[in-house]
Amino acid sequence: MLSFAFTLTFVLIVVQPDRGAAKPTMVDICAGCSMKNGVGYMRHTDCNKFVHCYEDGDSKVIGVVQECGSRMAWDQDLLTCVASSTCAASSGICASARDGATYPDPVNCRSYWNCWNGYPTKQCCPDGQYYKLNTGCTLDSYNKCDEWCSMYQLPTTKITCNNIRPVPGSAGEYEQYISGWDWVRRLCPVGLQYVQEDCGCTKFSVLELDTSCRPEVHLLFNGSYDQSGTYVRYENVDIRGGRGVFNGDNSQLIIPRFTNVETDSIIIKVKYTSNHRDLSRPHSIISNSDCGLTPSILITEDSQRINFHVGTVTRSMNFETVVSVNQTSSNDKEIVFRFNKGVLAGRLGSDSSVKFGIPGFIRGTHCALHVGKADVANGDWFKGEMEELSIYMCDI
């Protein structure tokens, strides 16, 4: 079972009105974000949220607003969520504002913040309008602001839905009339259903969870995107006949998806070829240690063995655990790193090593997952060829 320090809320490049023009324009809320290895973090106006920025396959920066857990707040200095009974008023946009002052929400064109006693409260403009600074809710003449506002305030008078109607037999959809386009079908956010009386998706629905274990990464080394859709950045890795060739000098793959992720279950499978007998120092196969922090996931090999390292955390302590499996005479290898609910197992072919009773869960680090590279202290650049890489965050 997964346990994260935050939950995903909504995708970042959003429609927001241009404050100096009548027509809303696109705004990138990752602008100015300091990136490292294709990953960066920024504060959100809501102190228990933050913005996770990362590069996609077209070298564009994509942002996702993420939310800390209950009674937690985002700490920009530590780049993590920390315990907090309440978010300090001094850290918000309303710290020095007068009561009743309003400000735009940078991640939602329909939303705005209303200040009272130094704290912001989220409010929403009605559907078909957007918030404009110094003006308030404004008619969206260009039909550019189609954000769904999660804190929609229901009015006291009955709404007349002139341009929205339900879809018979499909509670999770509705139709909106767009001038010049006729009726356009739209989806409600996941977990909500359309209610005609509210002119919006306001009814919560029960979701059927998909309990199957699917890979977060399934890479066959035939392009920058893997078979599961996760972005992988290639650096000096040659692709030859379905294999990724690592030169042992500056070749690596960077997977931003696993930055700051905490979990009690992960499985990494790698099919590769290397000449381990020539190694004078260990080289790194997988790590999340290339940002000056102690890794929580590390696979290395030397001339004698393959080492599987996991770093876990409880409420007050960190733990480091390693298991090793002896090398065989073959250069062709299939290895499996498995951590599940306190059990670490490493496997090479049919040989394995296991340790039980490991406290805590894998700790999150502000490092992307690196294939073929680690900090110098943890291993040299990998030299060899990889044929397949799969990563699961569940037990299979």
C-alpha positions in Angstrom: 0.0 0.0 0.0 1.3 3.5 -0.9 1.8 6.3 1.6 2.6 9.7 0.2 3.3 13.0 2.0 1.1 14.8 -0.4 -1.8 14.2 -2.9 -2.2 15.2 -6.5 -4.9 17.8 -7.1 -4.8 19.4 -10.5 -2.6 20.1 -13.5 -0.7 23.2 -13.7 -0.6 25.2 -17.0 -4.0 26.8 -16.6 -6.2 29.5 -18.2 -6.1 32.8 -16.3 -7.3 36.2 -17.3 -4.8 38.7 -18.5 -4.9 41.5 -15.8 -4.4 44.2 -18.4 -6.7 43.0 -21.2 -10.2 41.8 -21.6 -9.2 38.5 -23.1 -7.9 35.8 -20.7 -4.5 34.3 -21.6 -2.4 31.3 -20.6 -0.1 31.6 -17.6 2.7 29.3 -16.5 2.9 29.2 -12.7 6.3 27.5 -12.9 7.8 30.7 -14.2 10.9 31.6 -12.1 11.2 28.1 -10.6 14.7 26.9 -9.9 15.2 23.6 -11.6 17.7 20.8 -10.9 17.8 17.7 -13.0 14.6 18.7 -14.6 12.7 19.1 -11.3 11.8 22.1 -9.1 9.4 23.2 -6.4 7.5 26.5 -5.7 5.3 27.9 -3.0 1.5 27.9 -3.5 -0.7 30.7 -2.2 -2.4 28.0 0.0 0.3 27.2 2.6 -0.5 23.5 2.7 0.0 23.2 -1.0 3.0 23.5 -3.3 3.8 23.4 -7.1 5.8 20.5 -8.4 7.5 21.6 -11.7 9.2 19.2 -14.1 10.3 19.0 -17.7 8.2 17.0 -20.2 9.4 15.3 -23.4 9.3 18.6 -25.4 11.6 20.4 -23.0 8.6 22.4 -21.7 8.1 22.9 -17.9 4.9 21.4 -16.6 3.6 22.1 -13.2 1.3 20.1 -10.9 -0.3 21.6 -7.7 0.1 19.1 -4.9 -1.4 19.1 -1.4 0.3 18.2 1.8 -1.4 15.7 4.2 -3.8 16.6 7.0 -2.3 19.2 9.4 0.8 19.7 7.4 2.3 22.7 5.5 4.8 23.1 2.8 8.3 24.2 3.8 10.1 25.8 0.9 13.5 25.7 2.7 13.3 22.0 3.4 11.4 21.3 0.2 9.0 19.0 2.0 5.7 18.9 3.9 6.1 19.5 7.7 3.7 19.1 10.6 1.7 22.3 11.3 -1.3 22.9 13.5 -2.1 25.9 11.3 -0.5 27.7 8.5 1.0 31.0 9.8 -1.0 34.1 8.7 2.3 35.9 8.0 3.2 33.4 5.3 0.1 34.1 3.1 -1.0 36.7 0.7 -3.4 38.2 3.3 -0.7 38.9 5.9 -1.0 42.7 5.6 -4.2 43.0 3.6 -7.4 44.7 4.9 -10.4 42.6 5.6 -12.4 42.0 2.5 -9.5 42.4 0.1 -9.5 40.0 -2.8 -6.6 38.6 -4.9 -6.5 36.3 -8.0 -5.7 32.6 -7.6 -2.7 32.0 -9.9 -3.7 28.4 -10.7 -7.5 28.9 -11.4 -9.0 31.7 -13.5 -12.4 31.3 -11.7 -11.0 31.3 -8.2 -9.9 34.2 -6.0 -8.8 34.7 -2.4 -10.9 36.7 0.1 -8.9 38.0 3.1 -10.2 38.1 6.6 -8.2 38.5 9.9 -5.0 37.9 7.9 -6.1 34.5 6.4 -7.2 33.8 2.8 -10.5 32.0 2.1 -11.0 30.6 -1.4 -14.0 31.8 -3.3 -15.3 31.1 -6.9 -16.8 33.1 -9.6 -20.0 31.6 -11.2 -19.5 29.4 -14.3 -19.1 31.6 -17.4 -17.1 34.3 -15.5 -13.5 34.8 -14.4 -11.9 36.8 -11.7 -10.2 40.1 -12.7 -8.1 42.1 -10.3 -9.7 45.3 -9.1 -12.9 44.4 -10.9 -14.0 41.0 -9.5 -16.0 38.3 -11.3 -16.2 39.3 -15.0 -18.2 37.9 -17.9 -15.9 35.5 -19.9 -16.8 36.9 -23.4 -14.1 34.8 -25.1 -15.1 31.5 -23.4 -11.4 30.9 -22.4 -11.9 30.2 -18.7 -13.3 26.8 -18.4 -11.8 25.8 -15.0 -13.9 23.9 -12.5 -13.7 25.6 -9.1 -13.6 23.1 -6.3 -14.8 25.5 -3.6 -17.8 26.8 -5.5 -20.1 28.8 -3.2 -23.7 27.9 -3.8 -25.9 31.0 -4.1 -29.0 31.5 -1.9 -31.2 32.1 -4.9 -32.1 29.5 -7.5 -29.8 29.3 -10.5 -31.1 29.4 -14.0 -28.8 27.3 -16.2 -29.1 29.0 -19.5 -26.0 27.5 -21.1 -25.4 24.2 -19.2 -27.5 21.1 -19.3 -27.1 17.5 -18.1 -26.2 14.5 -20.3 -28.9 11.8 -20.0 -27.6 8.6 -18.6 -24.1 10.0 -17.8 -23.9 11.7 -14.4 -20.2 12.4 -14.8 -20.7 14.7 -17.8 -22.6 17.8 -18.8 -23.0 19.9 -21.9 -22.2 23.6 -22.2 -23.4 25.9 -25.0 -20.5 27.8 -26.6 -21.4 30.6 -28.9 -20.3 29.7 -32.5 -19.7 26.0 -31.5 -23.1 24.7 -30.4 -23.3 22.4 -27.4 -20.0 21.0 -26.2 -19.8 17.9 -23.9 -17.5 18.2 -20.9 -16.3 15.8 -18.2 -16.8 16.5 -14.4 -13.6 16.1 -12.3 -13.0 12.5 -11.1 -15.2 11.7 -8.2 -17.9 14.3 -8.9 -21.3 14.2 -10.7 -23.2 17.0 -12.4 -26.2 18.5 -10.6 -28.5 20.7 -12.7 -29.8 22.7 -9.7 -26.2 23.8 -8.9 -25.2 24.3 -12.6 -22.0 22.4 -11.8 -20.3 19.2 -10.7 -21.1 19.3 -7.0 -22.2 15.7 -6.1 -19.5 13.3 -4.8 -19.6 9.8 -6.3 -18.1 6.5 -5.1 -15.1 5.5 -7.2 -14.3 1.9 -8.0 -10.6 1.6 -7.3 -8.3 -0.2 -9.7 -6.5 -2.7 -7.6 -4.2 -4.1 -10.3 -0.5 -3.4 -10.0 0.7 -1.6 -13.1 4.3 -0.3 -13.7 5.1 3.4 -13.2 7.9 2.9 -15.7 8.3 0.3 -18.4 11.2 1.2 -20.6 12.2 -0.9 -23.6 14.8 1.7 -24.8 13.1 2.8 -27.9 12.5 6.5 -27.3 12.2 9.2 -24.7 8.8 8.0 -23.4 8.4 4.7 -21.8 5.5 2.3 -22.4 3.6 3.6 -19.4 3.8 7.2 -20.4 6.3 8.4 -17.8 8.8 11.0 -19.0 12.4 9.8 -19.1 15.2 12.2 -20.0 18.1 10.7 -21.9 21.6 12.1 -21.5 24.3 10.6 -23.8 22.6 7.2 -24.0 22.8 5.6 -27.4 19.8 3.6 -28.5 20.9 0.6 -30.6 18.5 -2.2 -31.6 16.3 -1.8 -28.5 19.2 -1.4 -26.1 20.4 1.6 -24.2 24.2 1.9 -24.4 25.9 3.6 -21.4 29.4 4.7 -22.0 30.6 4.8 -18.3 31.6 8.5 -18.6 28.5 10.7 -18.9 25.5 8.5 -19.8 22.4 8.5 -17.7 18.6 8.6 -17.7 16.7 10.9 -15.4 13.1 10.1 -14.2 11.6 13.1 -12.3 8.5 11.2 -11.5 10.0 9.7 -8.3 11.1 13.0 -6.7 10.0 13.4 -3.0 7.9 10.2 -3.1 7.5 8.2 0.1 6.2 4.6 -0.2 6.1 1.3 1.6 6.4 -0.7 -1.6 8.6 -0.5 -4.7 9.9 -3.0 -7.2 12.6 -2.3 -9.7 13.5 -4.8 -12.5 16.5 -4.3 -14.7 17.7 -6.5 -17.6 21.2 -5.5 -18.6 24.7 -6.5 -19.7 28.0 -5.5 -18.1 31.5 -6.7 -17.7 31.7 -6.7 -13.9 35.1 -8.4 -13.8 36.8 -5.3 -15.1 35.4 -3.1 -12.3 37.9 -1.6 -9.8 35.1 0.4 -8.1 31.4 -0.1 -7.8 29.3 1.5 -10.5 25.7 2.7 -10.1 22.8 1.1 -11.8 19.9 3.0 -10.1 20.0 5.7 -7.5 18.2 8.8 -6.2 21.5 10.2 -4.7 22.5 12.8 -7.3 21.5 15.9 -5.3 23.8 15.9 -2.3 21.5 13.8 -0.1 21.8 10.3 1.3 20.0 8.0 -1.2 16.9 6.0 -0.2 17.1 3.8 -3.3 20.5 2.6 -4.6 21.6 -0.4 -6.7 25.3 -0.8 -7.4 27.5 -3.6 -8.6 31.2 -4.4 -8.3 33.4 -7.2 -9.4 32.1 -9.6 -6.7 28.4 -8.7 -6.0 25.3 -6.6 -6.7 24.2 -4.4 -3.8 20.6 -3.4 -3.0 20.3 -0.4 -0.6 17.2 1.1 0.9 16.8 4.1 3.2 13.7 4.2 5.4 12.3 6.6 7.9 10.1 6.5 10.9 8.7 9.5 12.7 12.1 10.2 14.4 14.8 8.1 12.9 16.4 7.1 9.5 17.5 3.6 8.8 19.9 2.2 6.1 19.7 -1.4 5.0 21.7 -3.3 2.3 21.5 -6.8 0.9 23.9 -8.3 -1.6 23.9 -11.1 -4.1 27.1 -12.6 -5.6 27.9 -12.1 -9.2 27.8 -15.1 -11.6 30.1 -15.8 -14.5 27.6 -14.3 -17.0 27.6 -10.7 -18.2 23.9 -10.9 -19.0 21.9 -10.2 -15.9 18.3 -9.8 -14.7 18.0 -8.2 -11.3 15.1 -7.3 -9.0 15.1 -4.8 -6.2 12.0 -5.3 -4.0 10.9 -3.5 -0.8 7.5 -4.2 0.5 6.2 -3.5 4.0 9.5 -3.8 5.9 11.1 -6.6 3.7 14.0 -5.9 1.4 15.0 -8.5 -1.2 17.6 -8.4 -3.9 17.7 -11.0 -6.7 20.1 -11.9 -9.5 18.7 -14.6 -11.7 17.6 -17.3 -9.3 19.9 -16.2 -6.4 18.5 -13.8 -3.8 19.1 -12.2 -0.4 16.4 -11.0 2.0 16.2 -9.0 5.2 13.0 -8.7 7.3 11.7 -6.3 9.9 13.0 -3.0 8.4 11.3 -0.1 10.2 9.4 2.7 8.4 8.8 3.4 4.7 11.2 4.6 1.9 11.9 8.2 2.6 11.3 10.8 0.0 14.3 12.8 -1.3 14.6 16.0 -3.5 16.3 13.9 -6.2 15.0 12.4 -9.4 15.6 8.8 -10.0 18.9 8.3 -12.0 19.6 5.3 -14.1 23.4 4.8 -14.6 24.6 7.5 -12.2 24.9 8.4 -8.5 26.9 10.7 -6.3 30.6 9.9 -6.6 30.7 8.5 -3.1 28.0 5.9 -4.0 29.3 4.7 -7.3 30.9 5.5 -10.7 29.0 6.0 -13.9 27.5 2.7 -15.3 29.1 1.1 -18.3 27.1 -1.5 -20.2 23.8 -2.0 -22.0 20.3 -2.0 -20.7 17.5 -3.9 -22.4 14.6 -3.4 -20.1 13.7 -1.4 -17.0 10.4 -1.7 -15.0 9.4 0.1 -11.8 6.3 -0.6 -9.7 5.1 1.1 -6.7 3.0 -1.8 -5.5 3.7 -5.5 -4.9 3.3 -7.8 -7.8 
